[in-house]
Amino acid sequence: MKVLWAHDHTFYFNDSGKFFSSGKLPYAVWERYLSVFDQITVASRAKKISSGTEIANKSLSSGKNVDFIVLPSLSNPVNKLTKKGYIERILTESIRQSDAVIARLPSEIGSEAIAIAKKLGKPFAVEMVACAWDALWNYGNAQGKAYALFATMKTKSQVKDAPFAIYVTKQFLQNRYPNSKGYTEGCSDVEIPETCVSVLNQRMDKIESDTDNPIVLGLIGNLNGKVKGIATVLEALAKIQSKLPPFQFRILGGGEIGPWKVLAAKYGLQDRVFFDGVRESGDAVFEWLDRVDVYLQPSFQEGLPRATVEAMSRGCPVIGSTAGGIPELIDKSCLHKPGSDKQLARLIEENITNKTWLAEQARTNFVKAGSYTKVQLDQNRQEFWEKFSRFVQEGAN
């Protein structure tokens, strides 16, 4: 059986025709679907890359039984008018040749795929990975805010009617985007290696040791846009920097550094803020996290943030916002309202030198992260896709 997978993710491809992803969608993700389907066609956006340097720190997404369809973006008004017909034609042809559709939402291409699947009478499943309202309302421009309500209502309607829906959260997205009649599952798309107690022991030693090194606050996220709350951290640190011991705020992620350096300098933080670029997912990121004393996730929008779970798996104490599924991960005493630099400043000032708090959060987070290991999640996810596969087969017979 053949399935078409649709989303707005931007892949990268080279002259050899191989496709790469910036860490979130390597070939291993397609293997989840290939365990029950014979072939997968990925319909998404893509950009041409011309050098080996541009491939660095990206994961190979191409592989056996995976094809790619490159589609233009539908995320701006001009393309919605000029490209929509072309996308509909390409998707209609591909979906007609497929047995089923998997649409990752929220996304414009995913929504188009669902609409076409319904017209053609093809079974479809929805993967809910984020909140459409939070993503668009907090995008940072008037265009996103204007489109937020329409996109949210459209996404709610598509999830409500889906015969199968899998959510990356346990409660948050289910409450905002309920499914009325289909088979549902809550299963994070985060996968971490099996946790090892030596990691926690190393963390506890780090907390207990007296050192002259600066306290390291860490954040992982793309630098483009304001969704990850980097500005909130800078505003918070500006309020309390004179009250804190020596510290560094280190950011791991790609994107434009310039505007953030200007903002850091505006707040007098230019010597305390460091941009560590992009690292390949896995050990390189874990090594970076092991040097972080407190991880920050002050996002305006999230599904269930992978970086937070990864930080927890390394025993990092975490302070985060109440956005998305973050409250499902960390203690409510460690939460602040999205955008509240005052609340974040208070949490940082009160806790980053409190060894009792640091040790307690390290232990709690490490244990909680154990429920997000690959072994724990694979069984639930496999059962969901096997049921969807049987549903597809029964419809074809």
C-alpha angles and dihedrals in degrees: 000000000000126000131189117217117200133191142130094251113136114231127187126227134188136206092279091061095247118142126219135190131208091246103290102085112033121158090270089072092057089052088069090065095035089061087074104018127056098216136019127199114199114210111192147110122291142181129210116242121197108192142046089241090064090052092055113114092014124114124233109251099175120092148128116331094004122116128180132218114196113215131180121249120271093191097104132058096242094055091045087062101037105031104033095087092050092049091049091053094049094045093045092054093047096044091048087058092047130079095219146358131233112196121192109210147245093040138112095228091047091052092050090050092053093049091051093045089055092050091050094043093242120152115246140188128205127219109200109203104157146005114270093206096051093045096051100034090052096040090106104242140079092247092061094047092049092053097041099090095046093047092047094051091046092050092047091052093049094047092045092056098039115120088213129025129175120190129200090217132062097223117348102073092034089059095047097040107029123187112222106195113003137090111273138189134183108218126148118233087217114108123186130175120261108288118245124208090225088070091057091045090052090050093050090050089051091052095047097045119096110228140167091221118116117259109258120220112190138197131178117204147108113282095218112098130000100269096107093056098238091145090053090057093049091049091048094049091048089060096051108024093109090055096050131082116245109305145169129212108209124189124198115197147080130268140080111332099184101081091047092052089052091050092046090052090049089059094043092250099116093115094047103048120081131183111210098185123218128325130191111262116259125033096008091057092043090053089053091049091050088065092051117096098192125014118215126207104175094159128162091207135021143149103203105323114233093202092057092052091047090051091049090051088059091051095254117161106233135209114189146159127260091250120130117323097344092105088058088063111040137039115275090238088066095055132100133183113268109266095013104131089173094059092043091049091053093050092049095046094047099045119027094082095036104105093189091056093043093052094045094050092044092056095042094048094045092054093045092051089059089076090062099058120124093249092053095048102038095072095055093043093047091051091051095051093043090055090048090049091052089048090054092047093049090052091051094051 
